[in-house]
Amino acid sequence: MKIYKNNALASDLKDSYIFFDTSALIALLNFDIIYKEILVELKNLDCVFLSIPAVSIEFSRTDSIEGYNKRINFIKSLSLGLYPIEKNLGDNIFPLNIALQRINQKIDYTDFLLYFCLFKFRKAFLFTENHSHFSTNLLDRTQILTIDQGNEQIRNIAFYRFSEEKYQKILEKLKNQE
């Protein structure tokens, strides 16, 4: 297995919050040998690793106590902080709520909350392998890491960031439709 990454990783992510979704945590757990170097690099860049309680619950679901303990210990090993976004949504979420529903009418609760994290912390990044749930209509995909698993299998995991410009364009379209 081999990982391919852009050399600009350091300059883009230095001193930032990085939110992990469930797919990223699963990839990190399953390919920890490959990702270990990236995680160390991010820690050395003073990145703060975060997620939300809903992701922690999704990730820790498994069919055995042993599997549960493995996943909880993995979260602890990352020094992953859990940000309670549900308690900190604020009053200005209505326009983003409408924009998200416009982009993806079937958005699930956890992804919805992760979008709000990126909205609240505009310089934060989301680390995910679930590209179909995080639209580049609202987010910028800033980095892609490709893992060549051999046997002609490739996985892509990416960093996304909230785009104020794209958000304003969506709001403008919504206003024009009223």
Backbone hydrogen bonds, N-H to C=O, Kabsch-Sander energy under -0.5 kcal/mol:
donor,donor_aa,acceptor,acceptor_aa,energy
2,K,148,D,-1.7
4,Y,146,T,-3.1
9,L,6,N,-1.4
10,A,7,N,-0.6
12,D,8,A,-2.1
13,L,9,L,-1.8
14,K,10,A,-1.4
15,D,45,L,-2.9
16,S,13,L,-1.4
18,I,48,V,-3.0
19,F,17,Y,-0.5
19,F,125,F,-3.5
20,F,50,L,-2.3
21,D,127,F,-1.8
25,L,21,D,-2.1
26,I,22,T,-2.4
27,A,23,S,-2.2
28,L,24,A,-2.9
29,L,25,L,-2.4
30,N,26,I,-2.6
31,F,27,A,-2.2
32,D,29,L,-0.8
34,I,31,F,-0.6
35,Y,31,F,-2.3
36,K,32,D,-1.7
39,L,35,Y,-2.7
40,V,36,K,-2.4
41,E,37,E,-2.3
42,L,38,I,-2.6
43,K,39,L,-2.4
44,N,40,V,-2.4
45,L,41,E,-1.0
46,D,43,K,-1.7
47,C,42,L,-2.0
48,V,16,S,-2.4
49,F,47,C,-0.5
50,L,18,I,-3.1
50,L,48,V,-0.5
51,S,81,G,-1.9
55,V,52,I,-0.7
56,S,52,I,-1.9
57,I,53,P,-2.4
58,E,54,A,-2.4
59,F,55,V,-3.1
60,S,56,S,-2.0
61,R,57,I,-0.9
61,R,58,E,-0.7
68,Y,64,S,-2.3
69,N,65,I,-3.0
70,K,66,E,-2.2
71,R,67,G,-2.2
72,I,68,Y,-2.6
73,N,69,N,-2.6
74,F,70,K,-1.7
75,I,71,R,-2.2
76,K,72,I,-2.2
77,S,73,N,-2.3
78,L,74,F,-1.3
79,S,76,K,-1.5
80,L,75,I,-1.6
81,G,49,F,-2.6
81,G,79,S,-0.6
83,Y,51,S,-3.2
83,Y,81,G,-0.6
85,I,83,Y,-2.1
87,K,84,P,-1.3
88,N,84,P,-0.5
88,N,85,I,-1.3
89,L,86,E,-0.5
94,F,91,D,-0.5
97,N,93,I,-2.7
98,I,94,F,-2.3
99,A,95,P,-2.4
100,L,96,L,-2.9
101,Q,97,N,-2.1
102,R,98,I,-1.9
103,I,99,A,-2.0
104,N,100,L,-2.9
107,I,104,N,-1.4
112,F,108,D,-2.5
113,L,109,Y,-2.2
114,L,110,T,-2.0
115,Y,111,D,-2.3
116,F,112,F,-1.7
117,C,113,L,-1.7
118,L,114,L,-2.0
119,F,115,Y,-2.1
120,K,116,F,-2.6
121,F,117,C,-2.7
122,R,120,K,-0.8
124,A,121,F,-2.5
125,F,17,Y,-2.5
126,L,160,Y,-2.5
127,F,19,F,-3.3
128,T,126,L,-0.6
128,T,158,A,-2.4
131,H,129,E,-1.3
133,H,130,N,-1.1
134,F,130,N,-0.6
134,F,131,H,-0.5
135,S,133,H,-0.6
138,L,135,S,-1.3
139,L,135,S,-1.9
140,D,161,R,-3.2
142,T,140,D,-0.9
142,T,159,F,-2.1
143,Q,159,F,-1.2
145,L,157,I,-3.5
146,T,4,Y,-2.4
146,T,144,I,-0.5
147,I,155,R,-3.1
148,D,2,K,-3.1
148,D,146,T,-0.6
149,Q,147,I,-0.9
149,Q,153,Q,-2.6
150,G,153,Q,-0.5
153,Q,150,G,-2.2
154,I,152,E,-0.5
155,R,147,I,-2.3
157,I,145,L,-2.5
158,A,128,T,-3.1
159,F,143,Q,-2.3
160,Y,126,L,-2.5
161,R,140,D,-2.2
163,S,138,L,-2.0
164,E,162,F,-0.6
167,Y,163,S,-2.2
168,Q,164,E,-2.5
169,K,165,E,-1.7
170,I,166,K,-2.1
171,L,167,Y,-2.4
172,E,168,Q,-2.3
173,K,169,K,-2.2
174,L,170,I,-2.2
175,K,171,L,-2.3
176,N,172,E,-2.1
177,Q,173,K,-1.1
178,E,174,L,-0.6
178,E,175,K,-0.9
